[in-house]
Amino acid sequence: MTDPERSALLTSIADNQQAMALAMVGHRLERLLETRMTAGRLHALVVLDVHGPQPAGDLARALGISAATVTGLVDGLVREELAERRPDPADGRSRVVHATEAGIAAWRDAVLGPTAIDDEVLSRLSSDDLRLIARATEVIRQAVTDVTDRGSDPPAETPIASG
């Protein structure tokens, strides 16, 4: 593949991703706006899910809030069974905040979907198109995982087969 051809393909992919994002962002935001969860609680659950269980002080720093504020925030999450405080295995006097399965499901549902538009879009595609998209998303997911797990290596050309 020539550099100009690769550049044109990358531009096309970026343009299509942006167009899809703009078309679907309203539907995704509607779901987020419908959640009863505050932005602070949502943020805390994302941090706990992505970065793992943490002492309240570390969570406060990650959220950019005071220790007193994080205490109230975690109290609310615990009351709603979206998080729990567990003894720190390294120091039994300390406690570590964990997102519960319900807490992880709540933030993911509010932010990620799925939404009805996804089902409608996918229902319009042929089996051949679905096979192609399934393979393409598998390749993209692996590339994202490689970059996020090991740092940014130079891109390797990976053929996308349609069947």
N, C-alpha and C positions, 0 to 999 in steps of 0.2 A: 504494500500500500504506500502510495506517495505521501509526502508531507502535506501537500495541498488537499489531497483527498481525505486524509485523516483529520485535518483541520476543519474541513467542510462537514464531516460527519460529527465531530465534537460540537461544532456550532449548532447543527441540526438537533442533536440530542439536548443540548442546553436550552435551545429555543422551545422544544417540545415539552421539556420538564417545566419550564416557567409557565407556558400556556396552560398546562394541566393544573399546575399549582394554583394559578390565578382563577381558573374555572371552578376548582373544588374548594378553595379556601373558605368561601362563604358557608358552604355546607359543614365544613369542619368547625368553623367558629361558632355556628349555631349550636352545635353540640356542647362546646365549651361554655358558651353563654348560658346554656340551660342548667349547668351544674350548680348545685347549692354550695359547693366547696369554695372557700375563700382562696384567693391567689396565694396567700401565705401557706395555707395547708397543702395546696396543690404543689407548690414549690418544695415544701418539706418532703412530701411523699416521693417526688421525683428524685431529690437528692438521696433519700434513703434507699430507693430502688437502684439507682445508678451507681452510687458510691458505697452502698452497704450500710449496715447498722453503725451508729456512732454515738459517742457520749453527747449529751445535750450541748455542752460548750462547743464542740466541734461543729455540731449542726447549726448552732447560732452563728458561728463564723462563716460557714458555707452560705447561709442565708443572708448574711450582712445585718443581723439583728442582735439585740442585747440578750443576755442570759435570761433576764426576767421575761422578756417577750417570748423567747423560745419555750420557756416553761409553760406559759399559758397556751401557746400554740400546740405543744405536745399534749397538754392536758385535754384539749379539745379533741385531738386525734385519738387519744386513748379512750375517751368517753364514747366516741363513735366507733370504736373497735377498728380503726384504720391504722393504728400503731400501738405498740406496747413497750413498756420499759422492762428490761430483763437485767439480772445481775451481770456485771462485767466478769467474764471468766478469769481475767487477769487480776482483778481487784474486786473482791466480793462486796466491798463497801460502796462501790460505784455502780451506776446503772447505765445501760446502753439502750438507745432508742432504736427499735426495729419497726419497719413497715410490716403490717400483716398482709396476708394474701388479699384480704378485702381492700386494704389500702392501695396495694399495687394495682388491683383490678380497677379501683375507682379512678385513679389518675389516668391509667391507660385508656379506660373507656371514655373519659372526658376529653382527652387530648387526641388520641389516636383513632378512635372509631372502633369498629367499622361503621360506615354510614350507608344509608339506603342508596345513595348515588353510586357507591362502589358496586353494589349488586346489580343496579340497573345498567351501568356501563359494561360490566363483565357479561351480562346476559345478552348483549348485542354482538358479542364476538363469536366467531366460528371456533370449532375445535382446533383447527390448524393454528389460528391466531392465538388461542389460549396456550397451546403447546409452545409456540415461539416466545410468547411473553413469559411463560413459566421458566423456560431455559434462560432467557435474557435476564430476568430478575435474579435467578440463581447465580449467574456470573457476576452481576452487579453487587449482590449481597456479599459474595466471596471477596470481591475487590475492596468493598467497604470494610469488611472484617480484617482483611490483610493490612489495610492502611491504619485502622484504628488500633489494632493489636500490636503492630510492629513498627509503626512510624511510616512515613511516606517513602516507599520504594518507587523506582521508576516504573511506569506502566508497562505491562507486558501485553502483547497482542494476543487476545483469546478469541478464537473463532466461535461464532454463535451459529449453531446448527439449528435448522427448523424442524428436525424430527429425529 
